[in-house]
């Protein structure tokens, strides 16, 4: 197993002694989280997380995203051709 930028990850070891091998990377060098949708009242927003460097642990409060009103987002459906 590989743990990257995780608080309280198990210690690294390279053998199958005492279980499976673990690799522990202290911080994630570069991460781009997936966009997600949120709503506020009757409005929907696409939240696009910013790229982060040398990250350790979770992002508190989802405060690192650019929020785009859904009126400015193209949503494809089954009738949309490539």
mmCIF file of the N, C-alpha and C atoms, coordinates in Angstrom:
data_MODEL
# 
_entry.id   MODEL 
# 
loop_
_atom_site.group_PDB 
_atom_site.id 
_atom_site.type_symbol 
_atom_site.label_atom_id 
_atom_site.label_alt_id 
_atom_site.label_comp_id 
_atom_site.label_asym_id 
_atom_site.label_entity_id 
_atom_site.label_seq_id 
_atom_site.pdbx_PDB_ins_code 
_atom_site.Cartn_x 
_atom_site.Cartn_y 
_atom_site.Cartn_z 
_atom_site.occupancy 
_atom_site.B_iso_or_equiv 
_atom_site.pdbx_formal_charge 
_atom_site.auth_seq_id 
_atom_site.auth_comp_id 
_atom_site.auth_asym_id 
_atom_site.auth_atom_id 
_atom_site.pdbx_PDB_model_num 
ATOM 1   N N  . UNK A 1 1  ? 0.839   -1.173 0.000   1.00 0.00 ? 1  UNK A N  1 
ATOM 2   C CA . UNK A 1 1  ? 0.000   0.000  0.000   1.00 0.00 ? 1  UNK A CA 1 
ATOM 3   C C  . UNK A 1 1  ? 0.884   1.236  0.000   1.00 0.00 ? 1  UNK A C  1 
ATOM 4   N N  . UNK A 1 2  ? 0.390   2.293  -0.645  1.00 0.00 ? 2  UNK A N  1 
ATOM 5   C CA . UNK A 1 2  ? 1.108   3.557  -0.681  1.00 0.00 ? 2  UNK A CA 1 
ATOM 6   C C  . UNK A 1 2  ? 0.249   4.615  0.000   1.00 0.00 ? 2  UNK A C  1 
ATOM 7   N N  . UNK A 1 3  ? 0.829   5.333  0.935   1.00 0.00 ? 3  UNK A N  1 
ATOM 8   C CA . UNK A 1 3  ? 0.169   6.427  1.629   1.00 0.00 ? 3  UNK A CA 1 
ATOM 9   C C  . UNK A 1 3  ? 0.912   7.700  1.264   1.00 0.00 ? 3  UNK A C  1 
ATOM 10  N N  . UNK A 1 4  ? 0.223   8.658  0.678   1.00 0.00 ? 4  UNK A N  1 
ATOM 11  C CA . UNK A 1 4  ? 0.869   9.898  0.245   1.00 0.00 ? 4  UNK A CA 1 
ATOM 12  C C  . UNK A 1 4  ? 0.178   11.088 0.901   1.00 0.00 ? 4  UNK A C  1 
ATOM 13  N N  . UNK A 1 5  ? 0.916   11.801 1.734   1.00 0.00 ? 5  UNK A N  1 
ATOM 14  C CA . UNK A 1 5  ? 0.371   12.983 2.395   1.00 0.00 ? 5  UNK A CA 1 
ATOM 15  C C  . UNK A 1 5  ? -0.680  12.667 3.435   1.00 0.00 ? 5  UNK A C  1 
ATOM 16  N N  . UNK A 1 6  ? -0.626  11.467 4.008   1.00 0.00 ? 6  UNK A N  1 
ATOM 17  C CA . UNK A 1 6  ? -1.626  11.037 4.991   1.00 0.00 ? 6  UNK A CA 1 
ATOM 18  C C  . UNK A 1 6  ? -1.114  11.252 6.408   1.00 0.00 ? 6  UNK A C  1 
ATOM 19  N N  . UNK A 1 7  ? -1.951  11.856 7.229   1.00 0.00 ? 7  UNK A N  1 
ATOM 20  C CA . UNK A 1 7  ? -1.632  11.936 8.649   1.00 0.00 ? 7  UNK A CA 1 
ATOM 21  C C  . UNK A 1 7  ? -1.838  10.556 9.259   1.00 0.00 ? 7  UNK A C  1 
ATOM 22  N N  . UNK A 1 8  ? -0.995  10.173 10.185  1.00 0.00 ? 8  UNK A N  1 
ATOM 23  C CA . UNK A 1 8  ? -1.123  8.913  10.924  1.00 0.00 ? 8  UNK A CA 1 
ATOM 24  C C  . UNK A 1 8  ? -1.028  7.669  10.045  1.00 0.00 ? 8  UNK A C  1 
ATOM 25  N N  . UNK A 1 9  ? -0.303  7.727  8.957   1.00 0.00 ? 9  UNK A N  1 
ATOM 26  C CA . UNK A 1 9  ? -0.105  6.542  8.106   1.00 0.00 ? 9  UNK A CA 1 
ATOM 27  C C  . UNK A 1 9  ? 0.813   5.557  8.828   1.00 0.00 ? 9  UNK A C  1 
ATOM 28  N N  . UNK A 1 10 ? 0.685   4.259  8.513   1.00 0.00 ? 10 UNK A N  1 
ATOM 29  C CA . UNK A 1 10 ? 1.582   3.286  9.150   1.00 0.00 ? 10 UNK A CA 1 
ATOM 30  C C  . UNK A 1 10 ? 3.028   3.499  8.708   1.00 0.00 ? 10 UNK A C  1 
ATOM 31  N N  . UNK A 1 11 ? 3.946   3.007  9.503   1.00 0.00 ? 11 UNK A N  1 
ATOM 32  C CA . UNK A 1 11 ? 5.371   3.141  9.178   1.00 0.00 ? 11 UNK A CA 1 
ATOM 33  C C  . UNK A 1 11 ? 5.697   2.386  7.896   1.00 0.00 ? 11 UNK A C  1 
ATOM 34  N N  . UNK A 1 12 ? 6.654   2.917  7.129   1.00 0.00 ? 12 UNK A N  1 
ATOM 35  C CA . UNK A 1 12 ? 7.095   2.248  5.904   1.00 0.00 ? 12 UNK A CA 1 
ATOM 36  C C  . UNK A 1 12 ? 7.903   1.011  6.241   1.00 0.00 ? 12 UNK A C  1 
ATOM 37  N N  . UNK A 1 13 ? 7.712   -0.044 5.463   1.00 0.00 ? 13 UNK A N  1 
ATOM 38  C CA . UNK A 1 13 ? 8.591   -1.202 5.488   1.00 0.00 ? 13 UNK A CA 1 
ATOM 39  C C  . UNK A 1 13 ? 8.477   -1.910 4.157   1.00 0.00 ? 13 UNK A C  1 
ATOM 40  N N  . UNK A 1 14 ? 9.535   -2.606 3.741   1.00 0.00 ? 14 UNK A N  1 
ATOM 41  C CA . UNK A 1 14 ? 9.633   -3.149 2.382   1.00 0.00 ? 14 UNK A CA 1 
ATOM 42  C C  . UNK A 1 14 ? 9.482   -4.645 2.297   1.00 0.00 ? 14 UNK A C  1 
ATOM 43  N N  . UNK A 1 15 ? 9.107   -5.300 3.352   1.00 0.00 ? 15 UNK A N  1 
ATOM 44  C CA . UNK A 1 15 ? 9.021   -6.760 3.278   1.00 0.00 ? 15 UNK A CA 1 
ATOM 45  C C  . UNK A 1 15 ? 7.617   -7.188 3.671   1.00 0.00 ? 15 UNK A C  1 
ATOM 46  N N  . UNK A 1 16 ? 7.339   -8.455 3.505   1.00 0.00 ? 16 UNK A N  1 
ATOM 47  C CA . UNK A 1 16 ? 6.053   -8.984 3.938   1.00 0.00 ? 16 UNK A CA 1 
ATOM 48  C C  . UNK A 1 16 ? 6.067   -9.422 5.398   1.00 0.00 ? 16 UNK A C  1 
ATOM 49  N N  . UNK A 1 17 ? 7.153   -9.093 6.082   1.00 0.00 ? 17 UNK A N  1 
ATOM 50  C CA . UNK A 1 17 ? 7.221   -9.407 7.508   1.00 0.00 ? 17 UNK A CA 1 
ATOM 51  C C  . UNK A 1 17 ? 6.143   -8.586 8.225   1.00 0.00 ? 17 UNK A C  1 
ATOM 52  N N  . UNK A 1 18 ? 5.370   -9.212 9.053   1.00 0.00 ? 18 UNK A N  1 
ATOM 53  C CA . UNK A 1 18 ? 4.290   -8.556 9.800   1.00 0.00 ? 18 UNK A CA 1 
ATOM 54  C C  . UNK A 1 18 ? 3.202   -7.998 8.890   1.00 0.00 ? 18 UNK A C  1 
ATOM 55  N N  . UNK A 1 19 ? 2.981   -8.571 7.736   1.00 0.00 ? 19 UNK A N  1 
ATOM 56  C CA . UNK A 1 19 ? 1.895   -8.110 6.866   1.00 0.00 ? 19 UNK A CA 1 
ATOM 57  C C  . UNK A 1 19 ? 2.398   -7.562 5.554   1.00 0.00 ? 19 UNK A C  1 
ATOM 58  N N  . UNK A 1 20 ? 1.547   -6.861 4.861   1.00 0.00 ? 20 UNK A N  1 
ATOM 59  C CA . UNK A 1 20 ? 1.864   -6.316 3.546   1.00 0.00 ? 20 UNK A CA 1 
ATOM 60  C C  . UNK A 1 20 ? 2.861   -5.164 3.639   1.00 0.00 ? 20 UNK A C  1 
ATOM 61  N N  . UNK A 1 21 ? 3.663   -4.945 2.564   1.00 0.00 ? 21 UNK A N  1 
ATOM 62  C CA . UNK A 1 21 ? 4.606   -3.815 2.586   1.00 0.00 ? 21 UNK A CA 1 
ATOM 63  C C  . UNK A 1 21 ? 3.876   -2.479 2.465   1.00 0.00 ? 21 UNK A C  1 
ATOM 64  N N  . UNK A 1 22 ? 4.403   -1.472 3.108   1.00 0.00 ? 22 UNK A N  1 
ATOM 65  C CA . UNK A 1 22 ? 3.848   -0.126 3.072   1.00 0.00 ? 22 UNK A CA 1 
ATOM 66  C C  . UNK A 1 22 ? 4.898   0.852  2.552   1.00 0.00 ? 22 UNK A C  1 
ATOM 67  N N  . UNK A 1 23 ? 4.452   1.831  1.781   1.00 0.00 ? 23 UNK A N  1 
ATOM 68  C CA . UNK A 1 23 ? 5.300   2.953  1.389   1.00 0.00 ? 23 UNK A CA 1 
ATOM 69  C C  . UNK A 1 23 ? 4.604   4.208  1.884   1.00 0.00 ? 23 UNK A C  1 
ATOM 70  N N  . UNK A 1 24 ? 5.328   5.040  2.596   1.00 0.00 ? 24 UNK A N  1 
ATOM 71  C CA . UNK A 1 24 ? 4.746   6.245  3.168   1.00 0.00 ? 24 UNK A CA 1 
ATOM 72  C C  . UNK A 1 24 ? 5.494   7.457  2.620   1.00 0.00 ? 24 UNK A C  1 
ATOM 73  N N  . UNK A 1 25 ? 4.800   8.287  1.841   1.00 0.00 ? 25 UNK A N  1 
ATOM 74  C CA . UNK A 1 25 ? 5.365   9.521  1.291   1.00 0.00 ? 25 UNK A CA 1 
ATOM 75  C C  . UNK A 1 25 ? 4.831   10.659 2.153   1.00 0.00 ? 25 UNK A C  1 
ATOM 76  N N  . UNK A 1 26 ? 5.707   11.435 2.813   1.00 0.00 ? 26 UNK A N  1 
ATOM 77  C CA . UNK A 1 26 ? 5.263   12.436 3.792   1.00 0.00 ? 26 UNK A CA 1 
ATOM 78  C C  . UNK A 1 26 ? 4.260   13.473 3.259   1.00 0.00 ? 26 UNK A C  1 
ATOM 79  N N  . UNK A 1 27 ? 4.443   13.924 2.022   1.00 0.00 ? 27 UNK A N  1 
ATOM 80  C CA . UNK A 1 27 ? 3.502   14.895 1.454   1.00 0.00 ? 27 UNK A CA 1 
ATOM 81  C C  . UNK A 1 27 ? 3.274   14.548 -0.016  1.00 0.00 ? 27 UNK A C  1 
ATOM 82  N N  . UNK A 1 28 ? 2.097   14.904 -0.506  1.00 0.00 ? 28 UNK A N  1 
ATOM 83  C CA . UNK A 1 28 ? 1.769   14.661 -1.908  1.00 0.00 ? 28 UNK A CA 1 
ATOM 84  C C  . UNK A 1 28 ? 2.375   15.794 -2.726  1.00 0.00 ? 28 UNK A C  1 
ATOM 85  N N  . UNK A 1 29 ? 3.323   15.501 -3.620  1.00 0.00 ? 29 UNK A N  1 
ATOM 86  C CA . UNK A 1 29 ? 4.019   16.562 -4.354  1.00 0.00 ? 29 UNK A CA 1 
ATOM 87  C C  . UNK A 1 29 ? 3.080   17.462 -5.169  1.00 0.00 ? 29 UNK A C  1 
ATOM 88  N N  . UNK A 1 30 ? 2.101   16.862 -5.839  1.00 0.00 ? 30 UNK A N  1 
ATOM 89  C CA . UNK A 1 30 ? 1.179   17.627 -6.691  1.00 0.00 ? 30 UNK A CA 1 
ATOM 90  C C  . UNK A 1 30 ? -0.134  16.872 -6.744  1.00 0.00 ? 30 UNK A C  1 
ATOM 91  N N  . UNK A 1 31 ? -1.238  17.576 -6.464  1.00 0.00 ? 31 UNK A N  1 
ATOM 92  C CA . UNK A 1 31 ? -2.549  16.916 -6.497  1.00 0.00 ? 31 UNK A CA 1 
ATOM 93  C C  . UNK A 1 31 ? -3.586  17.852 -7.104  1.00 0.00 ? 31 UNK A C  1 
ATOM 94  N N  . UNK A 1 32 ? -4.436  17.283 -7.962  1.00 0.00 ? 32 UNK A N  1 
ATOM 95  C CA . UNK A 1 32 ? -5.568  17.996 -8.559  1.00 0.00 ? 32 UNK A CA 1 
ATOM 96  C C  . UNK A 1 32 ? -6.811  17.170 -8.253  1.00 0.00 ? 32 UNK A C  1 
ATOM 97  N N  . UNK A 1 33 ? -7.586  17.598 -7.278  1.00 0.00 ? 33 UNK A N  1 
ATOM 98  C CA . UNK A 1 33 ? -8.794  16.869 -6.889  1.00 0.00 ? 33 UNK A CA 1 
ATOM 99  C C  . UNK A 1 33 ? -9.852  16.974 -7.982  1.00 0.00 ? 33 UNK A C  1 
ATOM 100 N N  . UNK A 1 34 ? -10.836 16.088 -7.954  1.00 0.00 ? 34 UNK A N  1 
ATOM 101 C CA . UNK A 1 34 ? -11.919 16.085 -8.938  1.00 0.00 ? 34 UNK A CA 1 
ATOM 102 C C  . UNK A 1 34 ? -12.891 17.231 -8.676  1.00 0.00 ? 34 UNK A C  1 
ATOM 103 N N  . UNK A 1 35 ? -13.454 17.818 -9.753  1.00 0.00 ? 35 UNK A N  1 
ATOM 104 C CA . UNK A 1 35 ? -14.519 18.815 -9.573  1.00 0.00 ? 35 UNK A CA 1 
ATOM 105 C C  . UNK A 1 35 ? -15.750 18.161 -8.948  1.00 0.00 ? 35 UNK A C  1 
ATOM 106 N N  . UNK A 1 36 ? -16.553 18.970 -8.263  1.00 0.00 ? 36 UNK A N  1 
ATOM 107 C CA . UNK A 1 36 ? -17.772 18.463 -7.640  1.00 0.00 ? 36 UNK A CA 1 
ATOM 108 C C  . UNK A 1 36 ? -18.862 19.530 -7.732  1.00 0.00 ? 36 UNK A C  1 
ATOM 109 N N  . UNK A 1 37 ? -20.115 19.096 -7.594  1.00 0.00 ? 37 UNK A N  1 
ATOM 110 C CA . UNK A 1 37 ? -21.276 19.978 -7.724  1.00 0.00 ? 37 UNK A CA 1 
ATOM 111 C C  . UNK A 1 37 ? -21.830 20.277 -6.336  1.00 0.00 ? 37 UNK A C  1 
ATOM 112 N N  . UNK A 1 38 ? -22.244 21.529 -6.142  1.00 0.00 ? 38 UNK A N  1 
ATOM 113 C CA . UNK A 1 38 ? -22.903 21.910 -4.891  1.00 0.00 ? 38 UNK A CA 1 
ATOM 114 C C  . UNK A 1 38 ? -24.129 22.749 -5.233  1.00 0.00 ? 38 UNK A C  1 
ATOM 115 N N  . UNK A 1 39 ? -24.980 22.941 -4.253  1.00 0.00 ? 39 UNK A N  1 
ATOM 116 C CA . UNK A 1 39 ? -26.152 23.790 -4.461  1.00 0.00 ? 39 UNK A CA 1 
ATOM 117 C C  . UNK A 1 39 ? -26.315 24.739 -3.296  1.00 0.00 ? 39 UNK A C  1 
ATOM 118 N N  . UNK A 1 40 ? -26.917 25.882 -3.585  1.00 0.00 ? 40 UNK A N  1 
ATOM 119 C CA . UNK A 1 40 ? -27.233 26.869 -2.569  1.00 0.00 ? 40 UNK A CA 1 
ATOM 120 C C  . UNK A 1 40 ? -28.614 27.395 -2.925  1.00 0.00 ? 40 UNK A C  1 
ATOM 121 N N  . UNK A 1 41 ? -29.619 26.964 -2.171  1.00 0.00 ? 41 UNK A N  1 
ATOM 122 C CA . UNK A 1 41 ? -30.990 27.331 -2.506  1.00 0.00 ? 41 UNK A CA 1 
ATOM 123 C C  . UNK A 1 41 ? -31.401 26.608 -3.777  1.00 0.00 ? 41 UNK A C  1 
ATOM 124 N N  . UNK A 1 42 ? -31.783 27.382 -4.794  1.00 0.00 ? 42 UNK A N  1 
ATOM 125 C CA . UNK A 1 42 ? -32.183 26.771 -6.071  1.00 0.00 ? 42 UNK A CA 1 
ATOM 126 C C  . UNK A 1 42 ? -31.101 26.914 -7.136  1.00 0.00 ? 42 UNK A C  1 
ATOM 127 N N  . UNK A 1 43 ? -29.887 27.306 -6.740  1.00 0.00 ? 43 UNK A N  1 
ATOM 128 C CA . UNK A 1 43 ? -28.787 27.466 -7.697  1.00 0.00 ? 43 UNK A CA 1 
ATOM 129 C C  . UNK A 1 43 ? -27.757 26.359 -7.510  1.00 0.00 ? 43 UNK A C  1 
ATOM 130 N N  . UNK A 1 44 ? -27.216 25.890 -8.648  1.00 0.00 ? 44 UNK A N  1 
ATOM 131 C CA . UNK A 1 44 ? -26.181 24.859 -8.637  1.00 0.00 ? 44 UNK A CA 1 
ATOM 132 C C  . UNK A 1 44 ? -24.855 25.465 -9.082  1.00 0.00 ? 44 UNK A C  1 
ATOM 133 N N  . UNK A 1 45 ? -23.767 24.912 -8.542  1.00 0.00 ? 45 UNK A N  1 
ATOM 134 C CA . UNK A 1 45 ? -22.427 25.405 -8.839  1.00 0.00 ? 45 UNK A CA 1 
ATOM 135 C C  . UNK A 1 45 ? -21.499 24.234 -9.126  1.00 0.00 ? 45 UNK A C  1 
ATOM 136 N N  . UNK A 1 46 ? -20.564 24.459 -10.054 1.00 0.00 ? 46 UNK A N  1 
ATOM 137 C CA . UNK A 1 46 ? -19.476 23.522 -10.288 1.00 0.00 ? 46 UNK A CA 1 
ATOM 138 C C  . UNK A 1 46 ? -18.276 24.053 -9.522  1.00 0.00 ? 46 UNK A C  1 
ATOM 139 N N  . UNK A 1 47 ? -17.749 23.243 -8.624  1.00 0.00 ? 47 UNK A N  1 
ATOM 140 C CA . UNK A 1 47 ? -16.599 23.627 -7.813  1.00 0.00 ? 47 UNK A CA 1 
ATOM 141 C C  . UNK A 1 47 ? -15.369 22.944 -8.369  1.00 0.00 ? 47 UNK A C  1 
ATOM 142 N N  . UNK A 1 48 ? -14.387 23.735 -8.755  1.00 0.00 ? 48 UNK A N  1 
ATOM 143 C CA . UNK A 1 48 ? -13.165 23.219 -9.373  1.00 0.00 ? 48 UNK A CA 1 
ATOM 144 C C  . UNK A 1 48 ? -12.007 23.467 -8.406  1.00 0.00 ? 48 UNK A C  1 
ATOM 145 N N  . UNK A 1 49 ? -11.567 22.393 -7.710  1.00 0.00 ? 49 UNK A N  1 
ATOM 146 C CA . UNK A 1 49 ? -10.465 22.560 -6.753  1.00 0.00 ? 49 UNK A CA 1 
ATOM 147 C C  . UNK A 1 49 ? -9.186  23.035 -7.436  1.00 0.00 ? 49 UNK A C  1 
ATOM 148 N N  . UNK A 1 50 ? -8.469  23.896 -6.735  1.00 0.00 ? 50 UNK A N  1 
ATOM 149 C CA . UNK A 1 50 ? -7.185  24.393 -7.244  1.00 0.00 ? 50 UNK A CA 1 
ATOM 150 C C  . UNK A 1 50 ? -6.113  23.325 -7.041  1.00 0.00 ? 50 UNK A C  1 
ATOM 151 N N  . UNK A 1 51 ? -5.128  23.315 -7.909  1.00 0.00 ? 51 UNK A N  1 
ATOM 152 C CA . UNK A 1 51 ? -3.999  22.391 -7.782  1.00 0.00 ? 51 UNK A CA 1 
ATOM 153 C C  . UNK A 1 51 ? -3.242  22.745 -6.498  1.00 0.00 ? 51 UNK A C  1 
ATOM 154 N N  . UNK A 1 52 ? -2.834  21.714 -5.759  1.00 0.00 ? 52 UNK A N  1 
ATOM 155 C CA . UNK A 1 52 ? -2.101  21.932 -4.515  1.00 0.00 ? 52 UNK A CA 1 
ATOM 156 C C  . UNK A 1 52 ? -0.742  21.240 -4.590  1.00 0.00 ? 52 UNK A C  1 
ATOM 157 N N  . UNK A 1 53 ? 0.231   21.820 -3.920  1.00 0.00 ? 53 UNK A N  1 
ATOM 158 C CA . UNK A 1 53 ? 1.604   21.302 -3.902  1.00 0.00 ? 53 UNK A CA 1 
ATOM 159 C C  . UNK A 1 53 ? 1.990   20.931 -2.474  1.00 0.00 ? 53 UNK A C  1 
ATOM 160 N N  . UNK A 1 54 ? 2.732   19.819 -2.341  1.00 0.00 ? 54 UNK A N  1 
ATOM 161 C CA . UNK A 1 54 ? 3.263   19.372 -1.054  1.00 0.00 ? 54 UNK A CA 1 
ATOM 162 C C  . UNK A 1 54 ? 2.184   19.301 0.025   1.00 0.00 ? 54 UNK A C  1 
ATOM 163 N N  . UNK A 1 55 ? 1.061   18.698 -0.334  1.00 0.00 ? 55 UNK A N  1 
ATOM 164 C CA . UNK A 1 55 ? -0.102  18.642 0.546   1.00 0.00 ? 55 UNK A CA 1 
ATOM 165 C C  . UNK A 1 55 ? 0.031   17.518 1.563   1.00 0.00 ? 55 UNK A C  1 
ATOM 166 N N  . UNK A 1 56 ? -0.402  17.828 2.786   1.00 0.00 ? 56 UNK A N  1 
ATOM 167 C CA . UNK A 1 56 ? -0.475  16.846 3.857   1.00 0.00 ? 56 UNK A CA 1 
ATOM 168 C C  . UNK A 1 56 ? -1.872  16.943 4.459   1.00 0.00 ? 56 UNK A C  1 
ATOM 169 N N  . UNK A 1 57 ? -2.589  15.822 4.503   1.00 0.00 ? 57 UNK A N  1 
ATOM 170 C CA . UNK A 1 57 ? -3.915  15.787 5.111   1.00 0.00 ? 57 UNK A CA 1 
ATOM 171 C C  . UNK A 1 57 ? -5.002  16.342 4.210   1.00 0.00 ? 57 UNK A C  1 
ATOM 172 N N  . UNK A 1 58 ? -6.243  16.355 4.718   1.00 0.00 ? 58 UNK A N  1 
ATOM 173 C CA . UNK A 1 58 ? -7.377  16.829 3.923   1.00 0.00 ? 58 UNK A CA 1 
ATOM 174 C C  . UNK A 1 58 ? -7.419  18.354 3.841   1.00 0.00 ? 58 UNK A C  1 
ATOM 175 N N  . UNK A 1 59 ? -8.194  18.861 2.890   1.00 0.00 ? 59 UNK A N  1 
ATOM 176 C CA . UNK A 1 59 ? -8.402  20.300 2.774   1.00 0.00 ? 59 UNK A CA 1 
ATOM 177 C C  . UNK A 1 59 ? -9.594  20.673 3.653   1.00 0.00 ? 59 UNK A C  1 
ATOM 178 N N  . UNK A 1 60 ? -9.392  21.474 4.681   1.00 0.00 ? 60 UNK A N  1 
ATOM 179 C CA . UNK A 1 60 ? -10.494 21.803 5.580   1.00 0.00 ? 60 UNK A CA 1 
ATOM 180 C C  . UNK A 1 60 ? -11.529 22.716 4.916   1.00 0.00 ? 60 UNK A C  1 
ATOM 181 N N  . UNK A 1 61 ? -12.785 22.357 5.039   1.00 0.00 ? 61 UNK A N  1 
ATOM 182 C CA . UNK A 1 61 ? -13.877 23.226 4.620   1.00 0.00 ? 61 UNK A CA 1 
ATOM 183 C C  . UNK A 1 61 ? -14.034 23.430 3.131   1.00 0.00 ? 61 UNK A C  1 
ATOM 184 N N  . UNK A 1 62 ? -13.359 22.649 2.309   1.00 0.00 ? 62 UNK A N  1 
ATOM 185 C CA . UNK A 1 62 ? -13.467 22.796 0.854   1.00 0.00 ? 62 UNK A CA 1 
ATOM 186 C C  . UNK A 1 62 ? -13.235 24.239 0.418   1.00 0.00 ? 62 UNK A C  1 
ATOM 187 N N  . UNK A 1 63 ? -12.272 24.899 0.998   1.00 0.00 ? 63 UNK A N  1 
ATOM 188 C CA . UNK A 1 63 ? -12.029 26.332 0.728   1.00 0.00 ? 63 UNK A CA 1 
ATOM 189 C C  . UNK A 1 63 ? -11.069 26.574 -0.424  1.00 0.00 ? 63 UNK A C  1 
ATOM 190 N N  . UNK A 1 64 ? -10.643 25.540 -1.130  1.00 0.00 ? 64 UNK A N  1 
ATOM 191 C CA . UNK A 1 64 ? -9.624  25.729 -2.164  1.00 0.00 ? 64 UNK A CA 1 
ATOM 192 C C  . UNK A 1 64 ? -10.180 25.612 -3.580  1.00 0.00 ? 64 UNK A C  1 
ATOM 193 N N  . UNK A 1 65 ? -11.491 25.848 -3.776  1.00 0.00 ? 65 UNK A N  1 
ATOM 194 C CA . UNK A 1 65 ? -12.089 25.637 -5.096  1.00 0.00 ? 65 UNK A CA 1 
ATOM 195 C C  . UNK A 1 65 ? -12.623 26.936 -5.694  1.00 0.00 ? 65 UNK A C  1 
ATOM 196 N N  . UNK A 1 66 ? -12.528 27.033 -7.025  1.00 0.00 ? 66 UNK A N  1 
ATOM 197 C CA . UNK A 1 66 ? -13.196 28.104 -7.752  1.00 0.00 ? 66 UNK A CA 1 
ATOM 198 C C  . UNK A 1 66 ? -14.623 27.644 -8.007  1.00 0.00 ? 66 UNK A C  1 
ATOM 199 N N  . UNK A 1 67 ? -15.598 28.516 -7.739  1.00 0.00 ? 67 UNK A N  1 
ATOM 200 C CA . UNK A 1 67 ? -17.002 28.156 -7.887  1.00 0.00 ? 67 UNK A CA 1 
ATOM 201 C C  . UNK A 1 67 ? -17.571 28.810 -9.139  1.00 0.00 ? 67 UNK A C  1 
ATOM 202 N N  . UNK A 1 68 ? -18.151 27.969 -10.034 1.00 0.00 ? 68 UNK A N  1 
ATOM 203 C CA . UNK A 1 68 ? -18.702 28.451 -11.304 1.00 0.00 ? 68 UNK A CA 1 
ATOM 204 C C  . UNK A 1 68 ? -20.204 28.197 -11.299 1.00 0.00 ? 68 UNK A C  1 
ATOM 205 N N  . UNK A 1 69 ? -20.993 29.261 -11.540 1.00 0.00 ? 69 UNK A N  1 
ATOM 206 C CA . UNK A 1 69 ? -22.448 29.126 -11.616 1.00 0.00 ? 69 UNK A CA 1 
ATOM 207 C C  . UNK A 1 69 ? -22.806 28.189 -12.764 1.00 0.00 ? 69 UNK A C  1 
ATOM 208 N N  . UNK A 1 70 ? -23.787 27.319 -12.556 1.00 0.00 ? 70 UNK A N  1 
ATOM 209 C CA . UNK A 1 70 ? -24.138 26.328 -13.568 1.00 0.00 ? 70 UNK A CA 1 
ATOM 210 C C  . UNK A 1 70 ? -24.684 26.956 -14.847 1.00 0.00 ? 70 UNK A C  1 
ATOM 211 N N  . UNK A 1 71 ? -25.080 28.208 -14.821 1.00 0.00 ? 71 UNK A N  1 
ATOM 212 C CA . UNK A 1 71 ? -25.509 28.863 -16.068 1.00 0.00 ? 71 UNK A CA 1 
ATOM 213 C C  . UNK A 1 71 ? -24.332 29.028 -17.021 1.00 0.00 ? 71 UNK A C  1 
ATOM 214 N N  . UNK A 1 72 ? -23.106 28.910 -16.511 1.00 0.00 ? 72 UNK A N  1 
ATOM 215 C CA . UNK A 1 72 ? -21.895 29.017 -17.324 1.00 0.00 ? 72 UNK A CA 1 
ATOM 216 C C  . UNK A 1 72 ? -21.224 27.671 -17.564 1.00 0.00 ? 72 UNK A C  1 
ATOM 217 N N  . UNK A 1 73 ? -21.955 26.570 -17.317 1.00 0.00 ? 73 UNK A N  1 
ATOM 218 C CA . UNK A 1 73 ? -21.397 25.227 -17.463 1.00 0.00 ? 73 UNK A CA 1 
ATOM 219 C C  . UNK A 1 73 ? -22.180 24.491 -18.542 1.00 0.00 ? 73 UNK A C  1 
ATOM 220 N N  . UNK A 1 74 ? -21.464 23.890 -19.517 1.00 0.00 ? 74 UNK A N  1 
ATOM 221 C CA . UNK A 1 74 ? -22.119 23.072 -20.539 1.00 0.00 ? 74 UNK A CA 1 
ATOM 222 C C  . UNK A 1 74 ? -22.310 21.667 -19.981 1.00 0.00 ? 74 UNK A C  1 
ATOM 223 N N  . UNK A 1 75 ? -23.543 21.192 -20.015 1.00 0.00 ? 75 UNK A N  1 
ATOM 224 C CA . UNK A 1 75 ? -23.855 19.847 -19.541 1.00 0.00 ? 75 UNK A CA 1 
ATOM 225 C C  . UNK A 1 75 ? -24.329 19.029 -20.737 1.00 0.00 ? 75 UNK A C  1 
ATOM 226 N N  . UNK A 1 76 ? -23.588 18.005 -21.088 1.00 0.00 ? 76 UNK A N  1 
ATOM 227 C CA . UNK A 1 76 ? -23.950 17.134 -22.205 1.00 0.00 ? 76 UNK A CA 1 
ATOM 228 C C  . UNK A 1 76 ? -25.029 16.160 -21.766 1.00 0.00 ? 76 UNK A C  1 
ATOM 229 N N  . UNK A 1 77 ? -25.838 15.720 -22.725 1.00 0.00 ? 77 UNK A N  1 
ATOM 230 C CA . UNK A 1 77 ? -26.813 14.678 -22.463 1.00 0.00 ? 77 UNK A CA 1 
ATOM 231 C C  . UNK A 1 77 ? -26.741 13.637 -23.572 1.00 0.00 ? 77 UNK A C  1 
ATOM 232 N N  . UNK A 1 78 ? -27.657 12.685 -23.579 1.00 0.00 ? 78 UNK A N  1 
ATOM 233 C CA . UNK A 1 78 ? -27.590 11.598 -24.552 1.00 0.00 ? 78 UNK A CA 1 
ATOM 234 C C  . UNK A 1 78 ? -27.773 12.070 -25.991 1.00 0.00 ? 78 UNK A C  1 
ATOM 235 N N  . UNK A 1 79 ? -28.306 13.274 -26.209 1.00 0.00 ? 79 UNK A N  1 
ATOM 236 C CA . UNK A 1 79 ? -28.506 13.803 -27.569 1.00 0.00 ? 79 UNK A CA 1 
ATOM 237 C C  . UNK A 1 79 ? -27.288 14.570 -28.081 1.00 0.00 ? 79 UNK A C  1 
ATOM 238 N N  . UNK A 1 80 ? -26.311 14.836 -27.214 1.00 0.00 ? 80 UNK A N  1 
ATOM 239 C CA . UNK A 1 80 ? -25.122 15.579 -27.594 1.00 0.00 ? 80 UNK A CA 1 
ATOM 240 C C  . UNK A 1 80 ? -24.160 14.672 -28.359 1.00 0.00 ? 80 UNK A C  1 
ATOM 241 N N  . UNK A 1 81 ? -23.754 15.109 -29.563 1.00 0.00 ? 81 UNK A N  1 
ATOM 242 C CA . UNK A 1 81 ? -22.797 14.307 -30.313 1.00 0.00 ? 81 UNK A CA 1 
ATOM 243 C C  . UNK A 1 81 ? -21.381 14.771 -30.029 1.00 0.00 ? 81 UNK A C  1 
ATOM 244 N N  . UNK A 1 82 ? -20.452 13.890 -30.257 1.00 0.00 ? 82 UNK A N  1 
ATOM 245 C CA . UNK A 1 82 ? -19.057 14.240 -30.047 1.00 0.00 ? 82 UNK A CA 1 
ATOM 246 C C  . UNK A 1 82 ? -18.611 15.166 -31.144 1.00 0.00 ? 82 UNK A C  1 
# 
